[in-house]
Amino acid sequence: MDLVNGEGASDELSRLQSHLYKNILSFTDSMSLYCAIQLGIPDIIHNHGQPITLKQLASKLRIHPQKTSCMHRLMRLLVHSGFITKTAPVVHEDQEGEEEEAYALTASSRVVLEDKVTGLSPLVQAILDPAVVNSWYSLGDWFRGTELTPFVKEHGMGFFDYCKQNPEYGVAFDEGMASDSRLMSKVIKDYKTIFEGLDSLVDVGGGSGTVSRIISEAFPHIKCTVFDLPHVVANLPDDKNLKYVGGDMFQSIPAADAILMKWILHDWSDEECIDILKRCKEAIRSKGKDGKIIIIDVVINEEEEQHDITKAKLFSDALMMILVTGKERTKKEWEKLFLDAGFSHYKIVAPYGLKSLIEVYPY
Ligand SMILES: C[S@@+](CC[C@H](N)C(=O)[O-])C[C@H]1O[C@@H](n2cnc3c(N)ncnc32)[C@H](O)[C@@H]1O
């Protein structure tokens, strides 16, 4: 169609322009959420105990008086992205019946509250940190160059080295991971049988040990070891059946009945994953039992899952391309990894949020 003079051209042109504008500015959804969390808006509304008016919100946030109307615009965006809802106008008896719109939380905002179990705001802040977001600008040049990742092109070092060299971001990243791991308590309760019969477990790349702590409390007879890079586990105190060991999983992995890897293999290329899996195999076999590996990671299943779920997984895959050498994998790609690493059986036990619980056995 001639987009200038053709019949229906102006409708078609505005449709195409809207599509383009929406894509140019899609990051607005990410950044307005980041700002809302930075200002603590979801928690302020939650603690208010009832829908909050713009004036009340502006006063609690100590917004500069000239910026209250801008706050209205931020809230309007958050309403559109589904994190806030607008309620019926509140009537102020003390202000001659003046009516004002009020804002309340939606179900989606519950996961960005400063909640000790379900709150994911540290994850949002870690992923939308400038160190991560700026690396996107290197993607185009990275495709033509030889650097390992766009992150390396931007920062001159790999992601995990950057976490070590920049402890402020390193801690924020570990907190982001821990916030996601706290949600594991439900999974561990629902899939107890996975841990039955185990006497020991090593949580490879276990970060600050959130998942291991949940397992060690649910199964006091299992000796749990959190294994991560030395600077990550330095100064973390052992506790009853939970201990921390520093090391490099590409060198060797402590022996145990089972190895747990949550959000580990998606950080690494196929070759690197095969290397890790082979070391896991040595670690579980050295106990004299057959042992198993428990993996918690994304499985892309485009044919069967909802479009929005696949989209979130593809976004995560792109994030892996930016930050590390890894990727999100389909069932077929996981299977190939396991077979190439010398494992003969695996079972995708259940999906949990965007991730799945996978068991891998040597025999
Ligand atoms: C994406 S995080 C996952 C953390 C944790 N499993 C979770 O889901 O909350 C990856 C972890 O792998 C660790 N890691 C990276 N390289 C490692 C290595 N060579 N040896 C051991 N751990 C490593 C990082 O320090 C980080 O804690």
The ligand as a MOL file (V3000), in Angstrom:
LIG
                    3D

  0  0  0     0  0            999 V3000
M  V30 BEGIN CTAB
M  V30 COUNTS 27 29 0 0 0
M  V30 BEGIN ATOM
M  V30 1 C 22.5230 -16.4100 38.6570 0
M  V30 2 S 23.3470 -16.6080 40.1950 0 CHG=1
M  V30 3 C 22.3470 -17.8370 40.9870 0
M  V30 4 C 22.4390 -17.8030 42.4800 0
M  V30 5 C 21.5360 -18.7960 43.2130 0
M  V30 6 N 21.7130 -20.1500 42.7530 0
M  V30 7 C 20.0870 -18.3930 43.0970 0
M  V30 8 O 19.3780 -18.8600 42.2230 0
M  V30 9 O 19.6580 -17.5280 43.8930 0 CHG=-1
M  V30 10 C 24.7960 -17.5010 39.7240 0
M  V30 11 C 25.7300 -17.8240 40.8600 0
M  V30 12 O 26.8410 -18.5750 40.3530 0
M  V30 13 C 28.0000 -18.1540 41.0270 0
M  V30 14 N 29.1930 -18.5020 40.2250 0
M  V30 15 C 29.6420 -17.9040 39.1040 0
M  V30 16 N 30.7640 -18.5030 38.6700 0
M  V30 17 C 31.0430 -19.5080 39.5530 0
M  V30 18 C 32.0870 -20.4790 39.6270 0
M  V30 19 N 33.0610 -20.5400 38.6950 0
M  V30 20 N 32.0760 -21.3510 40.6500 0
M  V30 21 C 31.0940 -21.2970 41.5960 0
M  V30 22 N 30.0610 -20.4010 41.5670 0
M  V30 23 C 30.0490 -19.5120 40.5360 0
M  V30 24 C 27.7850 -16.6630 41.1840 0
M  V30 25 O 28.6530 -16.0900 42.1540 0
M  V30 26 C 26.3150 -16.6040 41.5370 0
M  V30 27 O 26.1000 -16.6660 42.9280 0
M  V30 END ATOM
M  V30 BEGIN BOND
M  V30 1 1 1 2
M  V30 2 1 2 3
M  V30 3 1 2 10
M  V30 4 1 3 4
M  V30 5 1 4 5
M  V30 6 1 5 6
M  V30 7 1 5 7
M  V30 8 2 7 8
M  V30 9 1 7 9
M  V30 10 1 10 11
M  V30 11 1 11 12
M  V30 12 1 11 26
M  V30 13 1 12 13
M  V30 14 1 13 14
M  V30 15 1 13 24
M  V30 16 1 14 15
M  V30 17 1 14 23
M  V30 18 2 15 16
M  V30 19 1 16 17
M  V30 20 1 17 18
M  V30 21 2 17 23
M  V30 22 1 18 19
M  V30 23 2 18 20
M  V30 24 1 20 21
M  V30 25 2 21 22
M  V30 26 1 22 23
M  V30 27 1 24 25
M  V30 28 1 24 26
M  V30 29 1 26 27
M  V30 END BOND
M  V30 END CTAB
M  END
